[in-house]
């Protein structure tokens, strides 16, 4: 796709350079400066009129910074239970964790999603009609691969620290490991009754959805105190049908990134007309088309789980956004342009 786009751009430029017209145009001296706004963000643009039928445009666009909140509920274990049973289990285990550590876990964590897309663009317009208002456009956008980012808000940090503590204690209980080693080398274990409660109830995490297929560890998981390997790379992490409960990373954070190809070919149509009939140097118009970014973007969490390809039955907090990325095999472009000719208008 990249090669075909570049060849098409070169061919259109060559045709434009040899096109005949009664008017004389000097490329890169007949320029329009413009501002743009649309689905690719806000931007600036410079248009060079090769001749009345051909324009070359270049510019830069960036998505404005705004945040969208997504709510996730904290859950203990991954069994299929009623909402009341899950809530009862959570309250019991969070209360026990508070008694042990002094940290309280809220039953809801908020993640803030932010678009982060910016692009340089190079486009060629062909104006086939007599009035030269309508144009067909091809070209490409070149920008960052990380088009969106989401992470927990600051208010959730205490809860996530507590979740991390809970899961660390759970690991100690299940693997019969000490949770503390004194200065003289004495191993301190959880009391049997408390260890049994951890073992019976399961891990704690943010419930996101259900695994579509078996998932395996991609690297060894090492105990930070003893240095022992808890899980080896290749060990089964979860079975198809298990709940995916997202757990905080070693920095007590949860986050996800949406990624797409940096190079994105573009194809579209557009219209430009006079903004003020008394001053033809001002023009206004629109463009509509599509950016081809090579299939659905990846949406991966900090633990490497792909929410598009690995998880189903996504919960409401993230479901609509993942569905949007999954359906977006191409990125729709709707853009408004306002331009002003620099110097004399031909």
SULBELWO-V578496 format. One record per residue. PSI is psi in degrees with one decimal (NA if undefined). OMEGA is omega in whole degrees, 0 to 359 (none if undefined). Layout:
PSI|OMEGA + PSI|OMEGA
//
This chain:
-40.0|180 + -44.6|182 + -43.7|181 + -38.8|180 + -43.9|180 + -39.6|178 + -40.0|179 + -39.9|176 + -45.4|180 + -42.7|180 + -42.0|180 + -37.8|178 + -40.3|178 + -43.7|177 + -41.8|180 + -37.1|182 + -28.7|183 + -0.3|180 + 145.7|181 + 140.1|178 + 153.8|181 + -26.6|179 + 152.1|178 + 122.6|178 + 139.5|177 + 106.9|181 + 140.1|178 + 9.3|171 + -19.2|173 + 90.5|191 + 145.2|171 + 136.6|175 + 131.6|185 + 166.6|172 + 148.1|183 + 155.4|176 + 135.5|181 + -153.4|185 + -20.0|177 + 1.3|178 + -163.4|177 + 147.8|183 + 176.0|174 + 155.1|187 + 145.1|176 + 125.8|182 + 130.7|175 + 123.9|179 + 103.4|178 + -45.3|172 + 178.8|185 + -22.2|183 + -11.2|187 + 131.1|175 + 149.2|171 + 129.5|181 + 142.5|173 + 152.5|181 + -169.9|183 + 135.0|178 + 151.6|179 + 135.5|176 + 133.5|175 + 153.1|182 + 116.4|172 + 160.8|186 + 142.7|176 + 126.0|183 + 140.4|175 + 125.4|183 + 135.9|176 + 138.6|179 + 136.1|178 + 135.0|184 + 147.0|175 + 127.5|181 + 173.5|181 + 23.4|179 + 151.7|176 + 103.6|180 + 169.0|176 + 161.3|180 + -37.1|179 + -40.1|178 + -41.2|178 + -40.7|180 + -41.0|179 + -45.4|179 + -42.8|180 + -46.6|181 + -39.8|181 + -46.8|183 + -35.0|178 + -35.0|177 + -41.7|178 + -40.4|179 + -39.3|179 + -39.6|178 + -35.2|183 + -38.0|190 + -22.9|184 + 3.7|179 + 135.9|182 + 138.2|177 + 121.8|172 + 153.3|183 + 3.8|179 + 135.1|176 + 134.4|181 + 130.2|172 + 141.6|181 + 118.4|178 + 138.5|182 + 127.5|173 + 145.5|183 + 37.0|185 + 130.1|172 + 149.4|187 + 141.6|161 + 143.5|180 + 148.0|174 + 117.1|187 + 151.7|175 + 127.3|178 + 134.1|172 + 124.9|183 + 93.5|188 + -21.6|185 + 162.3|186 + -37.6|184 + -9.1|176 + 26.6|179 + -39.1|180 + 144.6|180 + 152.3|172 + 135.4|188 + 139.7|168 + 162.7|181 + -151.0|181 + 156.1|170 + 140.1|179 + 118.3|184 + -152.5|182 + 156.0|179 + -27.1|180 + 101.8|188 + -11.6|177 + 152.2|182 + 140.9|177 + 139.6|176 + 164.5|179 + 147.6|176 + 167.6|187 + -32.3|183 + -20.7|183 + -3.9|187 + -43.1|181 + -43.1|179 + -41.0|182 + -35.3|174 + -43.5|180 + -39.6|177 + -42.6|178 + -41.2|177 + -43.9|180 + -48.7|183 + -30.2|176 + -43.4|177 + -36.8|178 + -44.9|179 + -41.9|180 + -40.8|182 + -45.1|183 + -38.8|184 + 7.0|179 + 45.0|181 + 153.6|177 + 144.6|176 + -5.9|179 + 144.7|176 + 121.1|182 + 170.7|182 + -25.3|179 + 9.2|176 + 9.3|179 + 132.6|178 + 129.2|179 + 122.4|182 + 158.3|174 + 144.0|174 + 146.9|185 + -41.8|182 + -38.2|179 + -42.5|178 + -38.5|180 + -36.2|178 + -43.5|177 + -47.0|183 + -41.0|183 + -31.7|189 + -26.7|177 + -177.9|184 + 167.2|179 + 139.2|179 + 177.1|179 + 116.6|184 + 120.7|183 + -44.9|183 + -151.7|183 + 138.7|180 + 136.1|176 + -29.9|185 + 173.5|178 + 142.1|181 + 138.4|183 + 153.5|176 + 135.0|181 + -13.7|177 + 163.5|180 + 141.8|174 + 118.8|188 + 136.8|174 + 129.0|186 + -22.2|181 + -52.8|186 + -21.6|184 + 2.8|180 + 148.8|177 + 118.5|180 + -45.0|178 + 134.8|178 + 151.9|175 + 130.3|183 + -15.3|176 + 148.4|179 + 126.1|179 + -42.5|180 + 150.4|179 + 157.7|175 + 131.2|182 + -16.7|175 + 153.5|175 + 141.7|170 + 103.6|176 + 108.4|184 + 129.2|181 + 150.6|180 + 153.7|178 + -171.2|185 + -14.4|176 + 13.4|180 + 40.3|179 + 152.1|167 + 134.6|182 + 164.5|179 + 152.6|179 + 141.6|172 + 126.7|184 + 144.1|176 + 174.5|179 + 144.5|177 + -39.5|181 + 123.0|185 + 102.4|176 + 150.0|183 + 142.7|174 + 131.7|182 + -176.0|176 + 167.2|180 + 174.9|181 + 139.4|175 + 135.7|178 + 173.9|184 + 132.4|174 + -37.1|179 + 112.8|183 + -24.5|180 + -19.7|180 + 92.8|185 + -5.1|178 + -22.3|179 + 128.7|181 + 150.8|176 + 146.8|181 + -171.4|180 + 160.3|173 + 142.9|176 + 130.7|181 + -153.1|184 + 141.5|170 + 129.0|181 + 104.6|184 + 24.6|169 + 46.7|179 + -174.1|182 + 137.8|175 + 158.8|172 + 140.7|173 + 97.7|186 + 139.6|175 + 175.1|183 + -22.0|179 + 9.2|176 + 2.9|180 + 126.6|178 + 112.0|185 + -19.6|178 + -44.7|189 + -19.7|185 + -19.1|190 + 141.5|174 + 179.1|179 + 44.6|181 + 143.8|181 + 164.1|189 + -31.3|184 + -31.2|184 + -13.1|188 + -48.9|185 + -35.4|182 + -39.6|178 + -40.2|177 + -39.1|179 + -46.2|179 + -37.5|182 + -39.7|181 + -20.5|186 + 70.8|174 + -28.9|173 + 159.1|178 + 114.6|179 + 140.5|180 + 119.3|171 + 119.9|190 + 139.1|174 + 140.7|181 + 139.5|169 + 125.1|184 + 158.7|173 + 132.6|180 + 134.5|176 + 115.7|182 + -155.0|185 + 141.8|179 + 127.4|177 + NA|none
//
